């Protein structure tokens, strides 16, 4: 049930990403363009107009069909790495489970290689969880590995000080190289206080839960969350995709709002958001 909930959210995430990714000319993103063709339409279309004059169309996503369409197929002509090379940026002494869940989920959904870049004291623990993950204890040292990955997942198990400065540099270089970035967990704390890292970057996806979303709204909009703040937050940050997790997940790149209201696991334990971020 836990995995099904994460997968249904991933399907919604994939819809909105298709709109922004299809316009990119980066070679690493070309295979994402088929998401537009695979979307297959939705039901229950709604048009919303906010107090700021922002009009958006909301569509209930056919999550299961889209998930089936985007899952990588087994192809004997491919070589290692062609189905995706993912890097998870996170993991410190206190938090080793979150980067594991994110990295292993990327493999379960179909990626070929999943790496974790973490602190030195977290690496032996994360290595012990699974032989399938490639773990690098070099979070504070080097960023030369950036361009070889198809996507970064920033934030699971990251913690706060003193590593956020290092992660800021990683995100800047990823953006310079047109590498997609999924931001979750403590990565959202970093973004809330440093909007320039993602502002105007269409290959950035933010995945806040209820509390993380509240913190984003309070920090960026200087108010409490209410009905119109989701769209206002999209406009204020500009150019990114935001997946607001909740009873009904909402995701938008600023133009069309897609929702997934399929009931997943009724339990809300730690690790569910990490599974989603890694699956994206």
C-alpha positions as CSV (number, residue, x, y, z in Angstrom):
1,X,0.0,0.0,0.0
2,X,2.9,2.4,0.8
3,X,4.5,1.8,-2.5
4,X,1.2,2.2,-4.4
5,X,0.7,5.6,-2.7
6,X,4.1,6.7,-3.9
7,X,3.6,5.4,-7.4
8,X,0.2,7.2,-7.8
9,X,1.9,10.4,-6.7
10,X,4.7,9.8,-9.2
11,X,2.1,9.4,-12.0
12,X,0.7,12.9,-11.2
13,X,4.3,14.3,-11.0
14,X,5.1,12.9,-14.4
15,X,2.2,14.7,-16.1
16,X,3.3,18.1,-15.1
17,X,6.9,17.5,-15.7
18,X,6.1,16.6,-19.3
19,X,4.9,20.2,-20.0
20,X,8.1,21.8,-18.8
21,X,10.6,19.1,-19.9
22,X,9.3,18.9,-23.5
23,X,10.6,22.4,-24.2
24,X,14.2,21.6,-23.1
25,X,16.8,20.9,-25.7
26,X,19.1,19.1,-23.2
27,X,20.0,15.7,-24.6
28,X,19.5,14.0,-21.3
29,X,15.9,15.0,-21.3
30,X,14.8,13.9,-24.8
31,X,13.3,10.7,-23.6
32,X,10.9,12.7,-21.3
33,X,9.1,14.1,-24.3
34,X,7.0,10.9,-24.8
35,X,5.2,11.8,-21.5
36,X,3.1,14.3,-23.5
37,X,2.0,11.5,-25.9
38,X,1.5,9.1,-23.0
39,X,-0.7,11.4,-21.0
40,X,-3.9,10.1,-22.5
41,X,-6.1,12.9,-21.1
42,X,-7.9,13.3,-17.8
43,X,-11.3,13.8,-16.4
44,X,-13.1,16.3,-14.2
45,X,-11.5,19.4,-15.7
46,X,-11.9,22.6,-13.7
47,X,-10.8,26.1,-14.4
48,X,-9.8,28.3,-11.5
49,X,-9.3,32.0,-11.3
50,X,-7.5,33.4,-8.3
51,X,-7.6,36.8,-6.7
52,X,-4.4,37.7,-8.4
53,X,-5.9,37.1,-11.8
54,X,-4.2,33.8,-12.4
55,X,-6.2,31.3,-14.3
56,X,-5.3,27.6,-14.2
57,X,-7.0,24.4,-15.4
58,X,-7.2,21.5,-12.9
59,X,-7.3,18.0,-14.2
60,X,-7.8,14.7,-12.3
61,X,-4.9,12.5,-13.5
62,X,-5.3,9.0,-14.8
63,X,-2.4,8.0,-12.6
64,X,-2.4,4.2,-13.1
65,X,-2.4,4.5,-16.9
66,X,0.3,7.1,-16.9
67,X,2.5,5.1,-14.5
68,X,2.3,2.1,-16.8
69,X,3.2,4.2,-19.8
70,X,6.3,5.8,-18.3
71,X,7.8,2.8,-16.6
72,X,11.0,1.9,-18.5
73,X,10.6,-1.2,-20.6
74,X,13.1,-4.1,-20.7
75,X,15.1,-3.8,-23.9
76,X,17.9,-6.2,-24.8
77,X,19.5,-3.6,-27.1
78,X,20.2,-1.2,-24.2
79,X,23.3,-1.0,-22.2
80,X,23.9,-0.2,-18.5
81,X,22.8,3.3,-17.7
82,X,20.5,4.1,-20.6
83,X,17.4,3.6,-18.4
84,X,18.6,6.3,-16.0
85,X,21.5,7.3,-13.7
86,X,20.2,8.9,-10.5
87,X,22.1,10.7,-7.7
88,X,20.5,11.3,-4.3
89,X,22.1,14.1,-2.3
90,X,21.5,13.5,1.3
91,X,22.4,11.4,4.3
92,X,24.1,12.5,7.5
93,X,24.9,10.9,10.9
94,X,21.3,11.2,12.2
95,X,19.5,10.4,9.0
96,X,20.5,7.4,6.9
97,X,17.1,5.8,6.1
98,X,15.8,8.6,3.9
99,X,18.5,8.6,1.3
100,X,18.2,4.8,1.1
101,X,14.5,4.9,0.5
102,X,14.9,7.5,-2.2
103,X,17.8,5.7,-3.9
104,X,16.3,2.2,-3.8
105,X,13.0,3.5,-5.1
106,X,14.7,4.9,-8.2
107,X,16.0,1.4,-8.9
108,X,12.6,-0.3,-8.2
109,X,10.9,2.1,-10.7
110,X,13.3,1.1,-13.4
111,X,16.5,3.2,-13.2
112,X,19.7,1.4,-14.0
113,X,22.1,3.0,-11.5
114,X,21.4,4.8,-8.2
115,X,24.1,6.7,-6.3
116,X,24.0,8.3,-2.9
117,X,26.3,11.3,-2.1
118,X,26.4,11.7,1.7
119,X,28.7,12.6,4.6
120,X,31.5,10.3,5.6
121,X,29.9,9.1,8.8
122,X,26.7,8.2,7.0
123,X,28.3,6.2,4.2
124,X,29.1,2.9,6.0
125,X,25.5,2.7,7.4
126,X,23.8,3.4,4.0
127,X,26.2,0.9,2.3
128,X,25.1,-1.8,4.7
129,X,21.4,-1.4,3.7
130,X,21.8,-2.7,0.1
131,X,24.6,-3.8,-2.2
132,X,22.6,-2.3,-5.1
133,X,23.4,1.3,-4.1
134,X,26.6,3.1,-5.0
135,X,27.5,5.2,-2.0
136,X,30.0,8.1,-2.1
137,X,31.2,9.7,1.2
138,X,32.2,12.9,-0.6
139,X,29.3,15.4,0.0
140,X,31.7,18.0,1.3
141,X,34.5,17.5,-1.2
142,X,33.9,17.5,-4.9
143,X,31.2,18.4,-7.4
144,X,32.9,17.2,-10.6
145,X,30.6,14.2,-10.9
146,X,27.5,16.3,-11.7
147,X,27.1,16.1,-15.4
148,X,27.0,12.3,-15.7
149,X,23.7,12.0,-14.0
150,X,20.2,12.2,-15.5
151,X,18.6,13.6,-12.4
152,X,19.4,14.7,-8.8
153,X,17.3,14.1,-5.8
154,X,18.2,16.8,-3.2
155,X,17.3,16.7,0.5
156,X,16.4,13.2,1.8
157,X,18.2,12.8,5.2
158,X,20.3,15.9,4.5
159,X,20.0,17.6,7.8
160,X,20.8,21.3,8.2
161,X,24.1,22.9,9.0
162,X,26.9,22.7,8.0
163,X,26.1,20.9,4.8
164,X,23.7,23.3,3.1
165,X,26.4,25.5,1.6
166,X,27.8,22.4,-0.1
167,X,24.4,21.5,-1.4
168,X,23.8,25.0,-2.7
169,X,26.9,24.7,-4.9
170,X,25.8,21.3,-6.1
171,X,22.4,22.7,-7.2
172,X,24.0,25.7,-8.9
173,X,26.2,23.4,-11.0
174,X,23.3,21.1,-11.8
175,X,21.3,24.0,-13.0
176,X,24.2,25.2,-15.1
177,X,24.4,21.7,-16.7
178,X,20.6,21.5,-17.3
179,X,20.3,18.5,-14.9
180,X,16.8,18.0,-13.5
181,X,16.5,18.5,-9.7
182,X,13.9,17.0,-7.4
183,X,13.9,18.8,-4.1
184,X,12.5,17.2,-0.9
185,X,13.0,17.2,2.8
186,X,15.7,19.5,4.1
187,X,16.4,20.5,0.5
188,X,13.1,22.5,0.7
189,X,14.3,24.3,3.8
190,X,17.3,25.4,1.8
191,X,15.2,26.5,-1.2
192,X,12.8,28.4,1.0
193,X,15.7,30.6,2.2
194,X,17.5,30.7,-1.1
195,X,14.9,31.0,-3.9
196,X,17.6,31.9,-6.5
197,X,18.6,28.2,-6.5
198,X,15.4,27.2,-8.4
199,X,13.7,30.5,-9.4
200,X,12.9,30.3,-13.1
201,X,14.3,26.8,-13.5
202,X,11.7,24.6,-15.3
203,X,13.7,21.4,-14.5
204,X,13.2,21.8,-10.8
205,X,10.4,19.9,-9.0
206,X,9.6,20.6,-5.4
207,X,7.7,17.9,-3.4
208,X,6.6,19.4,0.0
209,X,4.4,17.7,2.5
210,X,1.9,19.6,4.7
211,X,4.5,21.0,7.1
212,X,7.1,21.7,4.4
213,X,4.5,23.5,2.3
214,X,3.5,25.6,5.2
215,X,7.1,26.6,5.8
216,X,7.5,27.5,2.1
217,X,4.4,29.7,2.1
218,X,5.3,31.4,5.4
219,X,8.9,32.1,4.2
220,X,8.2,33.0,0.5
221,X,4.7,34.7,0.7
222,X,4.8,35.9,4.4
223,X,1.4,34.5,5.1
224,X,-0.4,31.3,6.2
225,X,-1.5,28.7,3.7
226,X,-5.0,29.1,2.3
227,X,-6.9,28.3,-0.9
228,X,-5.1,30.6,-3.2
229,X,-1.6,30.3,-1.9
230,X,-0.7,27.3,-4.0
231,X,-1.0,29.2,-7.2
232,X,0.5,32.4,-5.7
233,X,3.5,30.3,-4.6
234,X,4.0,29.0,-8.1
235,X,4.0,32.5,-9.5
236,X,6.4,33.8,-6.8
237,X,9.0,31.1,-7.2
238,X,8.5,31.1,-11.0
239,X,9.1,28.4,-13.5
240,X,9.3,25.4,-11.2
241,X,6.9,22.4,-10.7
242,X,5.4,22.0,-7.2
243,X,3.9,18.8,-6.0
244,X,1.9,19.5,-2.9
245,X,1.4,16.2,-1.1
246,X,-1.8,15.7,0.9
247,X,-5.2,14.0,0.9
248,X,-5.5,15.0,-2.8
249,X,-2.0,15.6,-4.3
250,X,-1.8,18.7,-6.4
251,X,1.0,19.3,-9.0
252,X,1.5,22.2,-11.4
253,X,4.1,24.0,-13.4
254,X,2.1,27.2,-13.2
255,X,-0.2,26.6,-16.1
256,X,-2.2,23.4,-15.5
257,X,-3.0,21.9,-12.1
258,X,-3.1,18.1,-12.0
259,X,-4.5,16.3,-9.0
260,X,-4.4,12.7,-7.8
261,X,-7.1,11.8,-5.3
262,X,-6.6,8.0,-5.4
263,X,-6.6,6.7,-1.9
264,X,-3.2,5.1,-1.0
265,X,-2.0,4.0,2.4
266,X,-3.9,5.7,5.3
267,X,-0.7,5.5,7.3
268,X,1.5,8.6,7.2
269,X,4.9,7.3,8.5
270,X,8.4,8.4,7.8
271,X,9.8,7.4,4.4
272,X,6.8,7.8,2.2
273,X,8.0,11.1,0.8
274,X,11.5,9.7,0.2
275,X,10.0,6.9,-1.9
276,X,8.1,9.5,-4.0
277,X,11.2,11.7,-4.5
278,X,13.3,8.8,-5.6
279,X,10.6,7.4,-7.9
280,X,10.3,10.7,-9.7
